[in-house]
Amino acid sequence: MAPTSASPGFPPSVAIVTGAASGIGAAVARRLAASGTRVCLADVSADALDAVARDIGPTATACVTDVTDEDSCRSAVRATRKAFGHPADILVNAAGVSLNRATTEMTLAEWNRVFAVNVTGPFLLTRHALPGMIERGRGSIVNVASLAAHRSLPETAAYSASKAALIAFTRQMAADYGRHGIRANSVSPGATATPMLLSEARAAAEAAGIELETFLEKASAELPLRRIGRGEDVAEVCAFLAGDASTSVTGVDILVDSGTAGLDAFALAMTRLASP
Ligand SMILES: NC(=O)c1ccc[n+]([C@@H]2O[C@H](COP(=O)([O-])OP(=O)(O)OC[C@H]3O[C@@H](n4cnc5c(N)ncnc54)[C@H](O)[C@@H]3O)[C@@H](O)[C@H]2O)c1
Protein backbone atom coordinates (compact mmCIF):
# COMPACT_ATOMS: atom_id res chain seq x y z
CA MET A 1 0.00 0.00 0.00
CA ALA A 2 1.31 3.48 -0.87
CA PRO A 3 2.30 5.51 2.21
CA THR A 4 -0.17 8.25 3.17
CA SER A 5 0.62 11.60 4.80
CA ALA A 6 -0.61 9.99 8.03
CA SER A 7 1.81 7.02 7.76
CA PRO A 8 4.33 6.90 10.65
CA GLY A 9 7.61 8.52 9.68
CA PHE A 10 6.25 9.75 6.35
CA PRO A 11 6.85 13.48 5.81
CA PRO A 12 3.78 15.75 5.89
CA SER A 13 2.32 16.92 2.63
CA VAL A 14 3.87 19.82 0.76
CA ALA A 15 1.74 21.68 -1.78
CA ILE A 16 2.26 24.22 -4.53
CA VAL A 17 -0.85 26.30 -5.20
CA THR A 18 -0.87 28.67 -8.17
CA GLY A 19 -3.19 31.66 -8.31
CA ALA A 20 -2.83 31.73 -4.52
CA ALA A 21 -2.92 35.53 -4.23
CA SER A 22 -6.66 35.74 -4.84
CA GLY A 23 -10.03 34.04 -4.99
CA ILE A 24 -10.14 30.25 -5.34
CA GLY A 25 -6.34 29.76 -5.19
CA ALA A 26 -6.09 31.73 -1.92
CA ALA A 27 -8.99 29.73 -0.47
CA VAL A 28 -7.30 26.45 -1.46
CA ALA A 29 -4.00 27.55 0.11
CA ARG A 30 -5.74 28.49 3.37
CA ARG A 31 -7.74 25.24 3.41
CA LEU A 32 -4.67 23.03 2.82
CA ALA A 33 -2.63 24.93 5.41
CA ALA A 34 -5.46 24.56 7.94
CA SER A 35 -5.18 20.78 7.64
CA GLY A 36 -1.42 20.73 8.24
CA THR A 37 -0.08 20.90 4.68
CA ARG A 38 2.91 23.14 4.10
CA VAL A 39 2.11 25.37 1.16
CA CYS A 40 4.10 27.27 -1.45
CA LEU A 41 1.90 30.09 -2.75
CA ALA A 42 2.66 30.90 -6.38
CA ASP A 43 1.24 33.90 -8.22
CA VAL A 44 2.36 36.87 -10.34
CA SER A 45 0.74 39.33 -7.99
CA ALA A 46 3.56 39.87 -5.46
CA ASP A 47 1.92 42.16 -2.87
CA ALA A 48 -1.33 40.22 -2.64
CA LEU A 49 0.68 36.97 -2.45
CA ASP A 50 2.72 38.23 0.52
CA ALA A 51 -0.46 39.28 2.31
CA VAL A 52 -1.99 35.78 1.98
CA ALA A 53 1.30 34.12 3.04
CA ARG A 54 1.60 36.39 6.10
CA ASP A 55 -1.98 35.62 7.03
CA ILE A 56 -1.43 31.84 6.83
CA GLY A 57 1.80 32.01 8.86
CA PRO A 58 5.02 29.95 8.96
CA THR A 59 3.57 26.91 7.17
CA ALA A 60 3.32 29.01 4.00
CA THR A 61 5.98 30.47 1.75
CA ALA A 62 5.38 32.93 -1.08
CA CYS A 63 7.03 32.50 -4.45
CA VAL A 64 6.33 35.08 -7.14
CA THR A 65 5.70 32.98 -10.23
CA ASP A 66 4.54 33.62 -13.75
CA VAL A 67 3.01 30.31 -14.79
CA THR A 68 3.54 31.10 -18.48
CA ASP A 69 7.32 31.20 -17.98
CA GLU A 70 9.19 27.90 -17.72
CA ASP A 71 12.13 29.25 -15.65
CA SER A 72 9.69 30.79 -13.23
CA CYS A 73 7.79 27.48 -12.82
CA ARG A 74 11.05 25.55 -12.36
CA SER A 75 12.14 28.05 -9.68
CA ALA A 76 8.82 27.67 -7.83
CA VAL A 77 9.25 23.88 -7.69
CA ARG A 78 12.87 24.24 -6.48
CA ALA A 79 11.97 26.93 -3.92
CA THR A 80 9.25 24.67 -2.49
CA ARG A 81 11.70 21.82 -1.93
CA LYS A 82 14.22 24.20 -0.38
CA ALA A 83 11.66 25.82 1.95
CA PHE A 84 10.15 22.58 3.26
CA GLY A 85 12.91 19.98 2.79
CA HIS A 86 10.75 17.74 0.57
CA PRO A 87 9.44 18.03 -2.96
CA ALA A 88 5.76 18.89 -3.37
CA ASP A 89 3.37 15.95 -3.37
CA ILE A 90 0.36 18.20 -4.09
CA LEU A 91 0.03 20.62 -7.00
CA VAL A 92 -3.09 22.76 -7.37
CA ASN A 93 -3.20 24.80 -10.57
CA ALA A 94 -5.71 27.55 -9.86
CA ALA A 95 -4.10 30.51 -11.70
CA GLY A 96 -6.29 31.49 -14.61
CA VAL A 97 -7.55 34.32 -16.76
CA SER A 98 -10.90 34.75 -18.45
CA LEU A 99 -11.77 36.63 -21.61
CA ASN A 100 -15.15 37.68 -22.95
CA ARG A 101 -14.64 38.38 -26.61
CA ALA A 102 -16.52 37.52 -29.81
CA THR A 103 -14.37 35.18 -31.91
CA THR A 104 -14.46 37.63 -34.84
CA GLU A 105 -13.00 40.33 -32.55
CA MET A 106 -10.42 38.16 -30.78
CA THR A 107 -6.77 38.65 -31.70
CA LEU A 108 -4.34 35.76 -31.92
CA ALA A 109 -2.37 37.32 -29.04
CA GLU A 110 -5.51 37.28 -26.83
CA TRP A 111 -6.26 33.65 -27.72
CA ASN A 112 -2.64 32.65 -27.04
CA ARG A 113 -2.56 34.51 -23.72
CA VAL A 114 -5.61 32.63 -22.41
CA PHE A 115 -4.05 29.30 -23.42
CA ALA A 116 -0.65 30.30 -22.00
CA VAL A 117 -2.05 30.92 -18.51
CA ASN A 118 -4.84 28.31 -18.43
CA VAL A 119 -3.19 25.37 -20.21
CA THR A 120 0.55 25.92 -20.68
CA GLY A 121 0.91 27.07 -17.05
CA PRO A 122 -0.51 23.82 -15.59
CA PHE A 123 1.61 21.85 -18.09
CA LEU A 124 4.84 23.62 -17.01
CA LEU A 125 4.16 23.26 -13.29
CA THR A 126 3.19 19.61 -13.76
CA ARG A 127 6.26 18.90 -15.87
CA HIS A 128 8.60 20.26 -13.19
CA ALA A 129 6.70 18.92 -10.17
CA LEU A 130 6.33 15.35 -11.47
CA PRO A 131 9.95 14.19 -10.85
CA GLY A 132 9.63 15.11 -7.14
CA MET A 133 6.30 13.29 -6.90
CA ILE A 134 7.79 10.22 -8.57
CA GLU A 135 10.65 10.43 -6.06
CA ARG A 136 8.15 10.53 -3.16
CA GLY A 137 6.11 7.71 -4.72
CA ARG A 138 2.94 9.75 -4.34
CA GLY A 139 1.33 12.86 -5.70
CA SER A 140 -1.98 14.57 -6.31
CA ILE A 141 -2.51 17.12 -9.05
CA VAL A 142 -5.70 19.18 -8.94
CA ASN A 143 -6.47 21.49 -11.83
CA VAL A 144 -9.11 24.20 -11.61
CA ALA A 145 -11.07 24.01 -14.86
CA SER A 146 -14.53 25.55 -15.30
CA LEU A 147 -18.18 24.92 -16.00
CA ALA A 148 -17.35 26.71 -19.27
CA ALA A 149 -15.62 23.50 -20.40
CA HIS A 150 -18.99 21.72 -20.22
CA ARG A 151 -21.55 24.42 -21.09
CA SER A 152 -21.15 27.28 -23.55
CA LEU A 153 -21.31 30.82 -22.23
CA PRO A 154 -21.72 33.79 -24.57
CA GLU A 155 -18.51 34.76 -26.38
CA THR A 156 -15.95 32.88 -24.31
CA ALA A 157 -14.42 30.63 -27.00
CA ALA A 158 -10.78 30.89 -25.87
CA TYR A 159 -11.63 30.43 -22.19
CA SER A 160 -14.02 27.47 -22.79
CA ALA A 161 -11.58 25.75 -25.15
CA SER A 162 -8.67 26.27 -22.73
CA LYS A 163 -10.58 24.74 -19.82
CA ALA A 164 -11.70 21.76 -21.92
CA ALA A 165 -8.04 21.27 -22.89
CA LEU A 166 -7.08 21.41 -19.20
CA ILE A 167 -9.56 18.65 -18.36
CA ALA A 168 -8.15 16.45 -21.16
CA PHE A 169 -4.59 17.17 -19.97
CA THR A 170 -5.58 16.22 -16.42
CA ARG A 171 -7.09 12.89 -17.54
CA GLN A 172 -3.93 12.19 -19.52
CA MET A 173 -1.73 12.79 -16.45
CA ALA A 174 -3.89 10.35 -14.49
CA ALA A 175 -3.40 7.70 -17.18
CA ASP A 176 0.33 8.28 -17.62
CA TYR A 177 1.51 8.66 -13.99
CA GLY A 178 -0.91 6.55 -11.95
CA ARG A 179 1.67 3.77 -11.77
CA HIS A 180 3.87 6.09 -9.68
CA GLY A 181 1.10 6.64 -7.12
CA ILE A 182 0.24 9.98 -8.69
CA ARG A 183 -3.39 11.03 -9.15
CA ALA A 184 -4.72 13.87 -11.30
CA ASN A 185 -8.21 15.33 -11.14
CA SER A 186 -9.93 18.60 -11.93
CA VAL A 187 -12.74 20.66 -10.52
CA SER A 188 -15.10 22.71 -12.66
CA PRO A 189 -16.51 25.62 -10.67
CA GLY A 190 -19.62 27.44 -11.81
CA ALA A 191 -20.05 31.10 -10.85
CA THR A 192 -17.94 31.66 -7.75
CA ALA A 193 -17.72 34.96 -5.87
CA THR A 194 -14.10 35.94 -6.51
CA PRO A 195 -12.52 39.09 -7.98
CA MET A 196 -12.63 37.41 -11.45
CA LEU A 197 -16.39 36.84 -11.34
CA LEU A 198 -17.22 40.05 -9.52
CA SER A 199 -15.54 42.25 -12.13
CA GLU A 200 -17.59 40.53 -14.87
CA ALA A 201 -20.79 40.74 -12.78
CA ARG A 202 -20.15 44.43 -12.06
CA ALA A 203 -19.96 45.16 -15.80
CA ALA A 204 -23.15 43.17 -16.45
CA ALA A 205 -24.96 44.92 -13.57
CA GLU A 206 -23.92 48.31 -14.95
CA ALA A 207 -25.18 47.35 -18.40
CA ALA A 208 -28.48 46.26 -16.82
CA GLY A 209 -28.61 49.52 -14.82
CA ILE A 210 -28.89 47.76 -11.45
CA GLU A 211 -26.74 47.47 -8.32
CA LEU A 212 -24.22 44.60 -8.19
CA GLU A 213 -25.93 43.07 -5.11
CA THR A 214 -29.35 43.10 -6.82
CA PHE A 215 -27.84 41.62 -9.97
CA LEU A 216 -26.19 38.78 -8.02
CA GLU A 217 -29.39 38.11 -6.06
CA LYS A 218 -31.48 37.88 -9.23
CA ALA A 219 -28.93 35.69 -11.04
CA SER A 220 -28.52 33.37 -8.03
CA ALA A 221 -32.29 32.95 -7.70
CA GLU A 222 -32.25 31.00 -10.99
CA LEU A 223 -29.85 28.32 -9.69
CA PRO A 224 -31.08 25.11 -8.02
CA LEU A 225 -29.22 25.99 -4.79
CA ARG A 226 -30.28 29.67 -5.07
CA ARG A 227 -26.71 30.79 -4.44
CA ILE A 228 -23.47 31.16 -6.34
CA GLY A 229 -20.40 29.42 -4.93
CA ARG A 230 -17.72 30.77 -2.62
CA GLY A 231 -13.99 30.18 -3.03
CA GLU A 232 -14.18 28.06 0.13
CA ASP A 233 -16.71 25.69 -1.50
CA VAL A 234 -14.32 24.99 -4.36
CA ALA A 235 -11.36 24.77 -1.94
CA GLU A 236 -13.14 22.05 0.04
CA VAL A 237 -13.45 19.85 -3.07
CA CYS A 238 -9.84 20.60 -4.05
CA ALA A 239 -8.71 19.56 -0.56
CA PHE A 240 -10.69 16.31 -0.88
CA LEU A 241 -9.02 15.56 -4.23
CA ALA A 242 -5.58 16.58 -2.93
CA GLY A 243 -5.73 14.37 0.16
CA ASP A 244 -5.87 10.71 1.04
CA ALA A 245 -9.69 10.68 1.39
CA SER A 246 -9.85 10.44 -2.42
CA THR A 247 -7.10 7.85 -2.72
CA SER A 248 -8.77 5.85 -5.52
CA VAL A 249 -10.19 8.85 -7.41
CA THR A 250 -8.20 9.82 -10.49
CA GLY A 251 -8.85 11.16 -13.99
CA VAL A 252 -12.18 12.74 -13.09
CA ASP A 253 -13.64 16.23 -13.21
CA ILE A 254 -16.00 17.33 -10.41
CA LEU A 255 -18.55 20.08 -11.07
CA VAL A 256 -18.84 22.57 -8.19
CA ASP A 257 -21.56 24.71 -9.71
CA SER A 258 -24.57 24.98 -7.36
CA GLY A 259 -26.44 22.76 -9.84
CA THR A 260 -26.05 25.09 -12.83
CA ALA A 261 -25.07 22.36 -15.32
CA GLY A 262 -28.28 20.49 -14.59
CA LEU A 263 -30.43 23.34 -15.87
CA ASP A 264 -31.98 23.30 -19.32
CA ALA A 265 -31.56 26.71 -20.99
CA PHE A 266 -34.85 26.52 -22.89
CA ALA A 267 -36.90 25.50 -19.85
CA LEU A 268 -35.24 28.30 -17.88
CA ALA A 269 -36.09 30.85 -20.58
CA MET A 270 -39.72 29.62 -20.63
CA THR A 271 -39.99 29.99 -16.83
CA ARG A 272 -38.54 33.50 -16.99
CA LEU A 273 -40.83 34.58 -19.86
CA ALA A 274 -43.86 33.13 -18.09
CA SER A 275 -43.18 35.16 -14.92
CA PRO A 276 -41.55 38.44 -15.96
N1 LIG B 1 -14.68 32.75 -10.24
C1 LIG B 1 -15.38 31.97 -11.02
O1 LIG B 1 -16.60 32.14 -11.19
C2 LIG B 1 -14.69 30.82 -11.73
C3 LIG B 1 -15.52 29.89 -12.38
C4 LIG B 1 -14.92 28.81 -13.04
C5 LIG B 1 -13.54 28.67 -13.02
N2 LIG B 1 -12.77 29.58 -12.38
C6 LIG B 1 -11.32 29.37 -12.40
O2 LIG B 1 -10.82 29.41 -11.08
C7 LIG B 1 -9.45 29.80 -11.11
C8 LIG B 1 -9.24 30.90 -10.09
O3 LIG B 1 -9.99 32.03 -10.50
P1 LIG B 1 -10.58 33.12 -9.48
O4 LIG B 1 -12.01 33.24 -9.75
O5 LIG B 1 -10.08 32.83 -8.12
O6 LIG B 1 -9.88 34.42 -10.12
P2 LIG B 1 -8.95 35.54 -9.50
O7 LIG B 1 -8.79 36.53 -10.60
O8 LIG B 1 -9.47 35.98 -8.18
O9 LIG B 1 -7.56 34.77 -9.26
C9 LIG B 1 -6.76 34.35 -10.32
C10 LIG B 1 -5.32 34.45 -9.88
O10 LIG B 1 -4.49 33.97 -10.94
C11 LIG B 1 -3.34 34.78 -10.96
N3 LIG B 1 -2.68 34.74 -12.27
C12 LIG B 1 -3.13 35.22 -13.46
N4 LIG B 1 -2.19 35.05 -14.40
C13 LIG B 1 -1.13 34.45 -13.81
C14 LIG B 1 0.15 34.03 -14.26
N5 LIG B 1 0.55 34.22 -15.54
N6 LIG B 1 0.99 33.44 -13.39
C15 LIG B 1 0.62 33.27 -12.08
N7 LIG B 1 -0.57 33.67 -11.60
C16 LIG B 1 -1.44 34.24 -12.45
C17 LIG B 1 -3.85 36.18 -10.65
O11 LIG B 1 -2.81 37.06 -10.23
C18 LIG B 1 -4.87 35.89 -9.57
O12 LIG B 1 -4.29 35.97 -8.28
C19 LIG B 1 -9.15 30.23 -12.54
O13 LIG B 1 -8.46 29.20 -13.20
C20 LIG B 1 -10.53 30.43 -13.14
O14 LIG B 1 -10.54 30.23 -14.53
C21 LIG B 1 -13.30 30.67 -11.73
The ligand as a Gaussian input file, in Angstrom:
#p B3LYP/6-31G(d) Opt

LIG

0 1
 N      -14.676000      32.755000     -10.239000
 C      -15.377000      31.966000     -11.024000
 O      -16.602000      32.143000     -11.187000
 C      -14.690000      30.818000     -11.734000
 C      -15.522000      29.888000     -12.383000
 C      -14.918000      28.810000     -13.037000
 C      -13.539000      28.668000     -13.021000
 N      -12.765000      29.584000     -12.377000
 C      -11.322000      29.368000     -12.404000
 O      -10.825000      29.411000     -11.084000
 C       -9.452000      29.802000     -11.108000
 C       -9.242000      30.902000     -10.085000
 O       -9.990000      32.031000     -10.501000
 P      -10.579000      33.118000      -9.477000
 O      -12.005000      33.241000      -9.747000
 O      -10.083000      32.830000      -8.118000
 O       -9.884000      34.424000     -10.118000
 P       -8.951000      35.542000      -9.500000
 O       -8.794000      36.525000     -10.602000
 O       -9.470000      35.984000      -8.181000
 O       -7.564000      34.768000      -9.262000
 C       -6.755000      34.353000     -10.321000
 C       -5.317000      34.452000      -9.876000
 O       -4.492000      33.967000     -10.943000
 C       -3.337000      34.775000     -10.964000
 N       -2.676000      34.737000     -12.274000
 C       -3.134000      35.217000     -13.456000
 N       -2.187000      35.053000     -14.402000
 C       -1.129000      34.453000     -13.806000
 C        0.152000      34.031000     -14.258000
 N        0.555000      34.219000     -15.538000
 N        0.985000      33.439000     -13.392000
 C        0.619000      33.267000     -12.081000
 N       -0.570000      33.670000     -11.600000
 C       -1.437000      34.237000     -12.451000
 C       -3.854000      36.180000     -10.653000
 O       -2.810000      37.058000     -10.234000
 C       -4.872000      35.886000      -9.567000
 O       -4.290000      35.971000      -8.277000
 C       -9.150000      30.232000     -12.543000
 O       -8.462000      29.202000     -13.203000
 C      -10.533000      30.432000     -13.135000
 O      -10.537000      30.226000     -14.533000
 C      -13.304000      30.668000     -11.731000

